[in-house]
Amino acid sequence: EIKTLLAHPMIEPVIDRDGIAQIMLLGPARKPGSGIFKGIRELRPAECAMYCRCGLRKRTYWSLHALPHKETAEETEQHIAYLLTDAIKRQLVSDVPLCFFLSGGLDSSIIVKTASEYYKEKKLGKINTYSVEYRDNEKYFQKSNFQPTPDYEFISMMSKNADTKHREIVLDNTLVCDALYESVQARDLPGYVDVDSSLLLFCKEIKQNYTVALSGECADELFGGYPWYHNHEILFEDCFPWSKSQDIRRSILKDGVLKNGEEYVRQRYLDTISLAPKLKSDTDLDRRMREMFYLNFYWFMQCLLERKDRCSMFSGLEVRVPFCDYRLVEYAYNMPWELKAWGNREKGIVRKAFEDILPEEICWRKKSPYPKTHNPIYFNECVKRVRKILKKRSILNELLDRKGIEDIIENPDKITNPWYGQLMKAPQILAYIIELDYWFDKYNVEIV
């Protein structure tokens, strides 16, 4: 971890303009291989390294390749069902009892139902499932295109269908704000704010009873689960689809900070799509979908996987993600879009492959992301802490524009394009400032 390296007296907690650009313009994501701190780098996914007398030698042991898809729709459906079922069963092997995250969405429900049937077959008893919610969230839930329905009805339905022992963990909104600081320690960097801190608290509760859990991450990136795969106005925009505009980020930065920010972000985007392997026979749509796959796989998914790994292991809970099985990744990359989006639905082929084992309401439920709090207590807590930060003398306040931050506080509903992804709006932007302030202080960060 970064904190381990910084414990050595020769390693200094210094960031340069590139580090600032990543934190303020790309965050909570970061460039593949970057450790943000000057002189600290990270092995990329599927890289390994050996240090010897000749120095550091790195190699890539796995990569994606563009291959023709030769199977029929029916064969593709069966192949998906086999690969995912096999991945789930392989990850049930453990020396300790397992539990399962259950959101009532398609991905976690497939894992829970498959595991439940396996346990019954092996006479291992009922499986244990967990879900997360926020205190009084049902009073304040607001329907949106990104989050059309609350989870609790679907969780109950799926728990009964799979005959699980289920427990809902309800988080206090003030404690979710308090845990922003621990989530920075878990990542060693500012991160996904309350999506991190709530997961950290959730995993801390689960760890009291379990050491290993299975979760449904990665399906959306591999099988076109996000809205930006399906809206053609967004799909062909020449930018990161989850962070299309720099306007909201610019609004909280002082004039003159990161002058060429838009060009910086665009170059990171271009660097990524240029690496996506393609076939000469690909249609324009399939070529773009390969680029989108690469963007989501190496940026959005890595951000979420790091969140899951660091916030769970902070309490010693190992969380496994069957959808990230490399065989599924390879197969999904080369699947034509018309098959992947079967029925013109997000993750359509996955829904079709598992419709026989899931309740219809679960199988064809519109995607809903990881739950966030809608309770105003959380927003008010963030406001109170940010206003204290703005009164401090700090390096961070040399970067931030007080007027822009106050505008977000006073007019939270003006933010139409999230900071990152689908859920980072006014409360989460304020929470990001809280994490930045804590990170600068806790890690004694200096700018060169």
C-alpha positions in Angstrom: 0.0 0.0 0.0 1.0 3.6 -0.5 1.1 4.2 3.3 3.7 1.5 3.6 6.0 3.2 1.1 5.5 6.6 2.7 6.6 5.1 6.1 10.1 4.9 4.6 12.1 8.1 5.2 13.4 8.2 1.6 9.9 8.4 0.2 8.3 11.8 0.4 4.5 12.6 0.1 4.9 14.9 -2.9 2.6 15.4 -5.8 3.2 17.4 -8.9 0.9 19.1 -11.5 0.1 15.7 -13.0 -1.0 14.4 -9.6 -3.2 17.4 -9.0 -4.7 17.0 -12.5 -5.5 13.4 -11.8 -7.2 14.2 -8.5 -9.1 17.2 -9.6 -9.9 16.3 -13.2 -10.1 12.5 -13.3 -10.7 11.6 -9.7 -11.8 9.3 -8.1 -10.3 7.5 -11.1 -6.6 7.8 -12.0 -4.3 6.9 -14.9 -3.6 3.2 -15.1 -0.3 2.6 -13.4 -0.2 5.9 -11.5 0.3 6.1 -7.7 -0.5 9.9 -7.8 2.5 10.6 -5.5 5.6 11.5 -7.3 7.9 8.5 -7.7 5.2 5.9 -6.8 3.8 3.7 -9.5 1.4 0.8 -9.5 1.4 -2.4 -11.4 -1.5 -2.4 -13.9 -4.0 -5.1 -14.1 -2.4 -8.3 -15.5 1.1 -7.0 -14.9 3.7 -8.7 -12.8 7.2 -7.5 -12.0 10.5 -8.9 -10.6 13.3 -6.8 -9.2 16.8 -8.2 -9.7 20.4 -6.9 -10.3 19.3 -5.7 -13.7 16.6 -3.6 -12.2 12.8 -3.8 -12.3 11.4 -6.0 -15.1 7.7 -5.9 -15.8 5.7 -8.0 -18.1 2.0 -8.4 -19.0 0.7 -11.9 -18.6 -2.8 -11.4 -20.0 -4.5 -9.1 -22.5 -7.6 -8.8 -24.5 -7.6 -9.8 -28.2 -10.2 -9.1 -30.9 -11.6 -12.4 -32.3 -14.6 -13.2 -34.5 -17.7 -14.4 -32.7 -18.8 -17.6 -34.4 -21.7 -18.8 -32.2 -25.4 -18.4 -32.7 -27.6 -16.4 -30.3 -28.7 -19.7 -28.6 -25.2 -20.9 -28.3 -24.1 -17.5 -26.9 -26.8 -17.6 -24.3 -25.8 -21.1 -23.2 -22.1 -20.2 -23.2 -22.7 -17.2 -21.0 -24.8 -19.3 -18.6 -22.0 -21.9 -18.4 -19.1 -19.5 -17.9 -20.8 -17.5 -15.2 -22.2 -20.5 -13.4 -18.8 -22.1 -13.4 -17.1 -18.9 -12.2 -19.5 -18.6 -9.3 -19.1 -22.3 -8.3 -15.3 -22.0 -8.5 -15.4 -19.0 -6.1 -17.5 -20.9 -3.6 -14.4 -22.9 -2.6 -13.2 -21.7 0.8 -11.8 -22.9 4.1 -14.2 -20.6 5.9 -18.0 -20.0 5.6 -19.1 -17.6 2.8 -21.8 -15.0 2.6 -23.2 -13.0 -0.3 -24.0 -9.4 -1.1 -27.6 -9.0 -2.3 -29.0 -5.8 -3.8 -32.1 -7.3 -5.5 -30.5 -6.4 -8.9 -29.7 -8.9 -11.7 -26.1 -9.5 -11.0 -26.1 -10.2 -7.3 -29.3 -12.2 -7.7 -27.7 -14.5 -10.3 -24.9 -15.2 -7.9 -27.2 -15.8 -4.9 -29.6 -18.1 -6.8 -26.7 -20.1 -8.3 -25.0 -20.5 -4.9 -28.2 -21.3 -3.1 -29.0 -24.2 -5.6 -25.4 -25.4 -5.2 -25.7 -25.4 -1.4 -28.9 -27.4 -1.6 -27.4 -29.9 -4.0 -24.5 -30.4 -1.6 -26.7 -30.4 1.5 -24.8 -27.4 2.9 -27.9 -25.6 4.3 -29.1 -22.1 3.6 -26.8 -19.3 2.4 -26.4 -16.0 4.2 -27.1 -12.8 2.4 -26.5 -9.1 3.3 -27.8 -5.8 2.0 -27.1 -2.2 2.9 -29.5 0.7 3.5 -29.4 4.1 5.1 -31.5 5.3 8.0 -34.9 6.8 6.9 -33.8 6.5 3.2 -37.3 5.4 2.1 -38.6 8.8 3.2 -36.3 10.8 0.9 -35.8 8.4 -2.1 -35.9 10.3 -5.4 -36.5 8.5 -8.6 -34.1 9.2 -11.4 -33.1 7.7 -14.8 -30.0 6.3 -13.0 -31.8 5.0 -9.9 -35.4 4.3 -10.9 -36.4 2.1 -8.0 -35.3 1.4 -4.4 -33.9 -2.0 -3.6 -35.7 -3.2 -0.6 -38.8 -4.8 -2.3 -36.5 -6.7 -4.7 -34.1 -7.8 -2.0 -37.0 -9.4 0.0 -38.4 -11.1 -3.1 -35.0 -12.6 -4.0 -34.2 -13.7 -0.5 -37.5 -15.6 -0.4 -36.9 -17.0 -3.9 -33.4 -18.3 -3.0 -34.4 -19.2 0.5 -31.6 -17.3 2.2 -30.9 -16.1 5.7 -30.9 -12.4 5.1 -29.8 -9.4 7.1 -30.2 -5.8 6.2 -27.5 -3.5 7.6 -28.8 0.1 8.1 -26.2 2.8 8.3 -26.4 6.0 10.2 -26.0 9.0 7.9 -23.7 10.9 10.2 -21.5 7.8 10.6 -21.3 7.5 6.8 -19.9 11.0 6.8 -17.5 10.2 9.6 -16.2 7.2 7.7 -15.1 9.4 4.8 -11.8 9.7 6.8 -11.3 6.0 7.2 -12.1 5.4 3.5 -9.2 7.8 2.6 -6.9 5.7 4.9 -8.2 2.5 3.1 -7.3 3.9 -0.3 -4.5 6.2 0.7 -6.1 8.7 -1.8 -9.4 10.6 -2.1 -11.9 8.2 -3.5 -15.6 7.4 -4.2 -16.7 9.3 -1.1 -19.9 8.0 0.5 -20.0 5.0 -1.9 -16.6 4.1 -0.3 -17.5 5.0 3.3 -20.8 3.2 3.3 -19.1 0.1 1.8 -16.4 0.3 4.4 -19.0 0.3 7.2 -21.0 -2.4 5.6 -18.0 -4.7 5.3 -17.0 -3.9 8.9 -20.4 -5.3 10.0 -20.2 -8.4 7.9 -16.6 -9.1 9.1 -18.0 -9.7 12.6 -19.4 -13.0 11.2 -17.7 -13.7 7.9 -14.2 -13.5 6.3 -15.3 -14.1 2.6 -18.1 -12.7 0.5 -19.2 -12.8 -3.1 -20.5 -9.7 -4.9 -21.9 -8.8 -8.3 -19.5 -6.1 -9.6 -18.2 -5.9 -13.2 -21.3 -7.1 -15.1 -22.2 -3.6 -16.2 -18.8 -2.8 -17.7 -18.7 -6.2 -19.5 -22.2 -6.5 -20.8 -23.3 -2.9 -21.4 -25.2 -2.1 -18.2 -24.7 1.6 -18.0 -26.9 4.2 -19.8 -24.0 5.5 -21.8 -23.9 2.3 -23.8 -27.5 2.8 -24.9 -27.9 6.5 -25.5 -26.4 7.1 -29.0 -26.0 10.8 -28.3 -23.6 9.9 -25.5 -22.1 6.8 -27.0 -20.3 8.5 -29.9 -19.2 11.6 -27.9 -15.4 11.8 -28.0 -14.8 11.8 -24.2 -15.1 9.7 -21.0 -18.9 9.0 -20.9 -19.1 9.1 -17.1 -17.5 12.5 -16.8 -18.4 14.3 -20.0 -17.9 17.9 -18.8 -15.2 19.6 -16.8 -17.5 22.5 -15.9 -18.4 21.4 -12.4 -14.8 20.6 -11.6 -13.7 23.9 -13.0 -16.3 25.7 -10.8 -14.5 24.7 -7.6 -11.0 25.5 -8.8 -9.4 28.9 -8.8 -8.7 30.6 -12.1 -5.3 29.6 -13.5 -5.2 26.2 -11.7 -4.7 23.4 -14.3 -4.9 25.6 -17.4 -4.9 22.8 -20.0 -7.2 20.5 -18.0 -9.6 19.7 -20.9 -6.7 18.7 -23.2 -5.2 16.6 -20.3 -8.4 14.6 -19.8 -9.0 14.2 -23.5 -5.5 12.8 -24.0 -6.0 10.2 -21.4 -9.2 9.2 -23.2 -7.5 9.0 -26.6 -4.6 7.0 -25.1 -7.1 4.4 -23.9 -9.3 4.0 -27.0 -6.2 3.7 -29.2 -5.3 0.4 -27.4 -8.6 -1.3 -28.1 -8.0 -4.3 -30.4 -10.4 -4.4 -33.4 -11.3 -6.5 -36.4 -11.4 -5.2 -40.0 -14.9 -6.8 -40.2 -16.2 -4.8 -37.3 -19.1 -2.4 -38.0 -18.8 1.2 -36.8 -21.0 0.3 -33.8 -18.9 -2.7 -32.9 -15.7 -0.7 -33.1 -17.2 1.9 -30.8 -18.4 -0.7 -28.4 -14.9 -2.2 -28.2 -13.6 1.3 -27.4 -16.3 1.7 -24.8 -15.5 -1.7 -23.3 -11.8 -0.6 -23.0 -12.7 2.7 -21.4 -15.0 1.0 -18.9 -12.7 -1.9 -18.2 -9.5 0.0 -17.6 -11.0 3.1 -15.9 -14.5 2.8 -14.5 -14.3 -0.9 -13.5 -10.8 -0.5 -12.0 -12.0 2.3 -9.9 -14.9 0.2 -8.5 -12.8 -2.9 -8.0 -10.2 -0.9 -6.1 -13.0 0.5 -4.0 -14.3 -2.9 -3.3 -10.9 -4.4 -2.5 -9.6 -1.7 -0.3 -12.8 -0.8 1.6 -13.5 -4.5 2.3 -9.9 -5.6 3.2 -9.6 -2.5 5.5 -11.6 -4.8 7.9 -10.1 -8.0 6.7 -13.1 -9.1 4.6 -12.2 -10.7 1.2 -14.8 -10.0 -1.5 -14.8 -12.1 -4.6 -16.3 -11.0 -8.0 -17.3 -13.9 -10.2 -18.3 -11.6 -13.1 -14.6 -10.6 -13.4 -13.5 -14.1 -14.4 -11.1 -13.6 -17.3 -13.0 -16.1 -19.5 -16.1 -14.0 -19.2 -14.2 -10.9 -20.0 -12.6 -12.4 -23.1 -16.0 -13.7 -24.3 -17.8 -10.5 -23.6 -15.3 -8.4 -25.4 -15.8 -10.3 -28.7 -19.6 -10.6 -28.5 -21.5 -8.5 -31.1 -23.5 -5.7 -29.7 -26.8 -7.0 -31.0 -26.3 -10.2 -29.0 -25.0 -8.5 -25.9 -27.9 -6.1 -25.8 -30.5 -8.8 -26.5 -34.0 -7.4 -26.6 -32.5 -3.9 -26.7 -31.9 -4.2 -22.9 -28.8 -3.4 -20.8 -27.1 -6.8 -20.1 -29.8 -8.4 -22.3 -27.9 -11.6 -23.0 -27.2 -12.2 -19.3 -30.9 -11.7 -18.5 -31.9 -14.1 -21.3 -29.3 -16.7 -20.1 -30.7 -16.7 -16.5 -34.4 -16.0 -17.0 -35.3 -19.6 -16.2 -33.9 -19.4 -12.6 -34.8 -15.9 -11.5 -38.2 -14.3 -10.8 -39.3 -12.3 -13.8 -39.4 -9.0 -11.8 -35.8 -9.5 -10.9 -34.5 -10.7 -14.2 -36.0 -7.8 -16.2 -35.7 -5.1 -13.5 -34.1 -1.9 -14.9 -30.5 -1.5 -13.6 -30.2 0.4 -10.4 -26.7 1.3 -9.0 -25.2 0.8 -5.6 -27.5 2.6 -3.2 -26.7 6.1 -1.9 -28.2 8.1 0.9 -30.9 10.6 0.0 -31.3 11.7 3.6 -30.7 15.5 4.0 -28.8 14.7 7.3 -25.8 13.6 5.2 -25.8 16.7 3.0 -26.0 18.9 6.0 -23.1 17.1 7.7 -21.0 17.6 4.5 -21.9 21.3 4.4 -20.9 21.9 8.0 -17.6 20.2 7.5 -16.8 21.9 4.2 -17.5 25.3 5.7 -15.0 24.6 8.4 -12.4 23.6 5.8 -12.9 26.8 3.9 -11.9 28.8 7.0 -8.6 27.0 7.3 -5.2 28.1 5.9 -4.1 25.1 3.8 -2.6 24.0 0.5 -6.0 22.8 -0.6 -7.5 26.2 -0.2 -4.9 27.6 -2.5 -6.5 25.4 -5.2 -10.2 25.8 -4.4 -12.6 28.6 -5.3 -14.7 29.4 -2.3 -17.4 31.1 -4.3 -17.9 28.0 -6.5 -18.2 25.7 -3.5 -20.7 28.0 -1.8 -22.8 28.0 -5.0 -22.9 24.2 -4.8 -24.0 24.4 -1.2 -26.7 27.0 -1.9 -27.9 25.5 -5.2 -27.4 21.7 -5.0 -30.1 21.0 -7.5 -28.4 23.0 -10.3 -25.9 20.1 -10.8 -27.3 18.1 -13.7 -24.0 16.4 -14.8 -22.5 14.3 -12.0 -18.9 14.8 -11.0 -18.2 11.2 -11.8 -20.3 8.2 -12.8 -24.0 8.3 -12.0 -24.3 9.3 -8.4 -21.7 12.0 -7.5 -23.7 15.1 -7.3 -23.7 18.0 -4.7 -23.4 15.9 -1.5 -20.7 13.8 -3.0 -18.7 16.8 -4.4 -18.7 18.3 -0.9 -17.6 14.9 0.5 -14.8 14.8 -2.0 -13.6 18.1 -0.7 -13.7 16.7 2.8 -11.6 13.7 1.7 -9.1 16.0 -0.1 -8.6 18.1 3.0 -8.1 15.1 5.2 -5.7 13.5 2.7 -3.6 16.6 2.5 -3.4 16.8 6.3 -3.1 13.1 7.2 -0.4 12.4 4.5 1.4 15.7 4.8 1.1 16.1 1.1 3.3 18.8 -0.6 2.9 20.2 -4.1 6.0 20.7 -6.3 
